[in-house]
Amino acid sequence: MNALVTGASGFLGLYIVEQLLARGDRVRALCRNRSRQLDGWGVETSVADLRDRPAVIGACRGVDCVFHVGGMTAIGGRWNDFYQTNVLGTQHVIDGCRTYGVPRLVYTSSPSVTYEGRSQRGVNESAPYARRWLCHYPRSKAMAEQQVLAANGHDGLLCCSIRPHLIWGPRDRYLVPGILANAREGRLRRVGAGDNVIDTVYVENAAAAHLLAADALASGSPSPGQAYFVTQGEPVNCWAWIDKILTLAGLPPVRRSISPRTAWLIGAAYESAYRLLGLRAQPPMTRFLAAQLSTSHYFDISRARRDLGYEPKVSIAEGLRRLVNAGLQ
């Protein structure tokens, strides 16, 4: 297979590229900046922003499948930035597929497209898109996912969407490093009673799901036009999982806590202040983050198992062992 991976130098993108190369596929990367790792692997790289329509369309030439992983993932920032990158950028990818007759498109979405701030316990893909958005990221991802799924079946293009939840593992630059940094600076607080249950997914499992999705996209298969939740299939207590990571890093567990309402109000205040000051940095707390840290959110992955043959090959325990061996910092 000749594959194009957008966002190939990012956390998940690198693992998708790595797994494609390992099985003998040829890969072209689309990234905002060159990557030493991709260069070392001999990957052809197109340096461009997703907002650059001609460049994105051109990168689709001669490929059999596009893995559209790239996008803006922050929980703070301006709507126009999210719209330009995640919504219009995705339309550019779709246009590129149609222009050059690419037969398959796998889109990286997020379970947050269905999240309104309330607990989600074992929900499946029948859950509707949210009607109330707590930040720009899930709204833009929902709009982009709907574009991808609506494009399925047009001009010979088959599409599906993968919704991995809380990806972690070696080479992570955000989730686990953010937890450890906040703990070391004394800013980590348990939000709520600490009994909320969440899903996560080890990065190699998330990458493997994308390859399975690409292989399943064929006429007569149930996967075209579908979205799939992808997790470990092993929900955990949110704060016990965080404490386990802290322990492995030689840090004490979280001892202080605040109420969900207090966290929500702090998040709302930060959002207002950042908006008024025109700051683009990530606020230390937002309403979305306050809700995520105090509610349960875990998902039924039966559809991915049935349609894609997905199974999380790397367990949480094994993933944590690999994370420690890679250097938990």
C-alpha positions in Angstrom: 0.0 0.0 0.0 1.1 3.6 -0.7 -0.1 5.6 2.3 -0.2 9.2 3.1 -0.2 10.1 6.9 -1.1 13.6 7.8 0.3 14.7 11.2 2.9 12.0 10.8 5.5 13.6 13.1 3.0 13.7 16.0 2.6 11.2 18.8 0.0 8.9 17.1 1.1 9.7 13.6 4.6 8.4 14.2 3.3 5.1 15.5 1.0 4.7 12.5 4.0 5.4 10.1 6.1 2.9 12.1 3.6 0.1 11.8 3.0 0.7 8.1 6.7 0.6 7.4 7.1 -2.5 9.6 4.7 -4.5 7.4 6.3 -3.2 4.1 4.0 -0.4 3.1 5.3 2.8 1.5 4.6 6.0 3.4 4.4 9.7 2.5 4.2 12.1 5.5 2.5 15.5 5.6 3.9 17.6 8.4 4.2 21.2 9.4 7.9 20.7 10.1 10.5 18.2 9.1 11.1 15.3 11.5 14.5 13.7 12.1 12.8 10.4 13.0 10.9 10.4 9.7 14.0 11.4 7.8 15.9 8.6 9.5 13.3 6.1 8.4 13.6 7.3 4.8 10.0 8.6 4.7 9.1 11.0 1.9 7.9 14.1 3.6 5.8 17.0 2.3 6.1 20.0 4.6 2.8 21.9 4.7 0.1 23.1 6.9 -3.4 21.5 6.6 -4.7 25.0 5.8 -2.6 25.0 2.6 -5.2 23.5 0.2 -3.0 23.1 -2.9 -0.2 21.4 -0.9 -2.6 19.1 0.9 -4.3 18.1 -2.4 -0.9 17.6 -4.1 0.2 15.3 -1.2 -2.7 12.9 -2.0 -1.4 12.1 -5.5 -0.5 8.5 -6.1 -1.6 7.0 -2.8 -4.0 4.2 -2.0 -5.0 5.3 1.5 -4.9 8.5 3.5 -4.6 8.4 7.3 -5.8 11.9 8.3 -4.3 12.1 11.8 -3.1 15.7 11.8 -5.1 18.5 13.5 -5.2 21.0 16.3 -5.8 19.3 19.6 -5.6 22.0 22.3 -8.5 22.6 24.7 -7.9 26.4 24.6 -7.5 28.8 21.7 -9.5 30.6 19.1 -12.4 29.1 17.2 -11.0 30.3 13.9 -7.8 28.4 14.3 -9.7 25.2 15.1 -12.0 25.7 12.2 -9.3 26.5 9.7 -7.1 23.5 10.7 -9.6 20.8 11.7 -12.6 21.6 9.5 -11.2 23.2 6.4 -8.1 21.1 6.6 -10.1 18.0 6.6 -12.1 19.2 3.6 -8.8 19.8 1.8 -7.9 16.1 2.5 -11.2 15.0 1.1 -10.7 17.1 -2.0 -7.3 15.6 -2.5 -8.7 12.1 -2.3 -11.3 13.0 -4.9 -8.9 14.8 -7.2 -6.5 11.9 -7.4 -8.9 9.0 -7.0 -7.7 7.8 -3.6 -9.9 4.8 -2.7 -9.6 4.9 1.2 -9.6 7.5 3.9 -9.2 6.8 7.6 -9.9 9.8 9.8 -8.7 10.2 13.4 -11.6 11.6 15.5 -12.3 11.7 19.2 -14.9 10.3 21.6 -15.3 13.9 22.8 -17.5 14.6 19.7 -20.3 13.0 21.8 -19.4 14.6 25.2 -21.5 17.3 26.8 -20.0 17.3 30.3 -22.0 14.5 31.8 -20.9 10.9 32.5 -20.8 8.4 29.7 -20.8 4.8 30.8 -20.4 2.1 28.2 -21.9 4.2 25.4 -21.6 3.0 21.8 -21.5 4.7 18.4 -25.3 5.3 18.5 -24.6 8.2 20.9 -25.4 11.4 19.1 -23.1 14.3 18.5 -23.1 16.8 21.4 -25.4 19.7 21.2 -23.5 21.7 23.8 -19.7 22.3 23.4 -17.4 23.0 26.3 -14.5 23.9 24.1 -13.7 24.4 20.4 -11.7 21.1 19.9 -14.6 18.6 20.0 -16.9 20.8 18.0 -14.4 21.1 15.2 -13.6 17.4 15.3 -17.4 16.6 15.1 -17.8 18.9 12.1 -14.7 17.3 10.4 -15.9 13.7 11.2 -19.3 14.5 9.6 -17.6 15.7 6.5 -15.5 12.5 6.2 -18.5 10.2 6.8 -20.6 12.2 4.3 -17.9 11.8 1.7 -18.1 8.0 1.9 -19.2 6.4 -1.3 -18.7 9.5 -3.5 -16.2 9.3 -6.4 -15.1 5.9 -5.3 -13.9 7.0 -1.9 -14.5 4.8 1.1 -14.2 6.4 4.6 -14.4 5.6 8.2 -13.5 7.3 11.5 -11.5 6.1 14.5 -12.2 7.6 17.9 -9.3 6.8 20.2 -9.7 7.9 23.8 -6.8 9.4 26.0 -3.8 8.0 24.0 -0.7 7.4 26.1 2.6 5.6 25.9 6.3 6.2 25.1 7.0 9.4 23.1 3.9 11.1 24.5 4.5 14.8 24.8 1.2 15.9 26.4 -0.9 13.6 28.5 1.5 11.8 30.9 4.1 14.6 30.8 1.4 17.1 31.7 0.3 15.0 34.6 3.8 14.7 35.9 4.6 18.4 35.4 1.5 19.4 37.3 2.4 17.0 40.1 5.9 18.3 40.4 4.7 21.9 40.6 2.2 21.1 43.2 -0.8 22.0 41.0 -2.5 18.6 40.7 -5.8 18.3 42.4 -8.4 15.5 42.4 -11.6 16.9 41.0 -14.7 15.5 42.8 -14.9 12.3 44.9 -12.3 10.5 42.8 -14.7 7.6 41.9 -15.0 8.4 38.2 -14.1 5.6 35.7 -12.5 6.3 32.3 -11.2 4.6 29.2 -7.7 5.1 27.8 -5.8 3.5 24.9 -2.1 2.6 24.6 -0.7 4.3 21.6 0.4 1.1 19.7 -3.2 -0.2 20.0 -4.6 3.0 18.7 -2.2 2.9 15.7 -3.1 -0.7 15.0 -6.8 0.2 14.9 -6.1 2.6 12.1 -4.3 0.0 10.0 -7.1 -2.5 10.6 -9.6 0.2 9.5 -7.7 0.8 6.3 -7.6 -2.9 5.5 -11.3 -3.3 6.2 -12.4 -0.5 3.9 -13.8 -2.4 1.0 -17.0 -2.7 -1.0 -19.4 -5.0 0.9 -17.6 -4.5 4.2 -19.6 -3.0 7.1 -16.9 -0.4 7.9 -17.3 2.3 5.2 -19.2 5.3 6.6 -18.8 4.2 10.2 -17.2 5.6 13.3 -15.5 3.5 15.9 -14.6 4.0 19.5 -11.2 2.5 20.2 -9.9 2.0 23.8 -8.2 -0.6 25.9 -11.6 -2.2 26.6 -10.5 -2.0 30.2 -12.0 1.0 32.0 -10.0 2.2 35.1 -10.6 4.5 38.0 -9.3 7.9 36.7 -7.5 8.9 39.9 -6.1 5.4 40.7 -4.6 5.4 37.2 -3.1 8.8 37.7 -1.7 7.8 41.1 -0.2 4.7 39.5 1.7 6.8 36.9 2.9 9.1 39.7 4.1 6.2 41.8 6.0 4.8 38.8 7.7 8.2 38.4 8.7 8.3 42.0 6.1 10.9 43.0 3.5 10.9 45.8 -0.2 10.3 45.0 -2.7 13.1 44.6 -3.8 14.1 48.1 -5.6 17.4 47.7 -9.0 17.8 46.0 -11.5 20.4 44.9 -15.2 20.1 44.0 -16.3 19.8 40.4 -18.2 23.1 40.8 -15.1 24.9 42.0 -13.0 23.5 39.2 -15.7 24.5 36.7 -15.8 28.1 38.0 -12.0 28.3 37.9 -12.0 27.0 34.4 -14.6 29.5 33.3 -12.6 32.3 34.8 -9.4 31.2 33.1 -11.2 31.0 29.7 -12.7 34.5 30.1 -9.3 35.9 31.1 -7.4 34.3 28.3 -10.1 35.4 25.8 -10.0 39.0 27.0 -6.2 39.1 27.0 -6.0 37.4 23.6 -3.8 34.7 25.0 -3.3 31.6 22.8 -1.5 29.5 25.5 -3.3 26.6 27.1 -5.2 27.6 30.3 -4.3 25.5 33.4 -8.0 24.7 33.8 -11.0 24.9 31.6 -14.7 23.9 31.9 -14.0 20.9 29.5 -11.0 19.7 31.6 -13.0 20.2 34.9 -15.8 18.0 33.5 -13.4 15.4 32.1 -11.6 15.0 35.4 -14.8 14.6 37.5 -17.1 12.5 35.2 -16.9 8.9 33.9 -16.3 8.3 30.2 -15.8 4.8 28.9 -17.1 3.2 25.8 -18.4 0.0 24.2 -15.8 -1.1 21.6 -17.9 -4.1 20.3 -18.3 -2.5 16.8 -14.5 -2.1 16.3 -14.0 -5.7 17.5 -16.7 -7.0 15.1 -16.1 -4.9 12.0 -12.3 -4.3 12.2 -11.1 -7.3 14.2 -9.6 -4.9 16.7 -8.2 -6.2 20.0 -6.0 -4.2 22.3 -2.8 -6.4 22.1 -0.9 -4.4 24.6 -2.5 -4.4 28.1 -2.4 -1.4 30.5 0.1 -3.3 32.7 2.4 -4.0 29.8 2.0 -0.5 28.4 3.0 1.0 31.8 6.1 -1.3 31.8 7.1 -0.1 28.4 6.5 3.5 29.4 8.8 3.1 32.4 11.4 1.4 30.3 11.3 4.3 27.8 11.9 6.8 30.6 9.0 8.2 32.6 9.7 11.9 32.7 
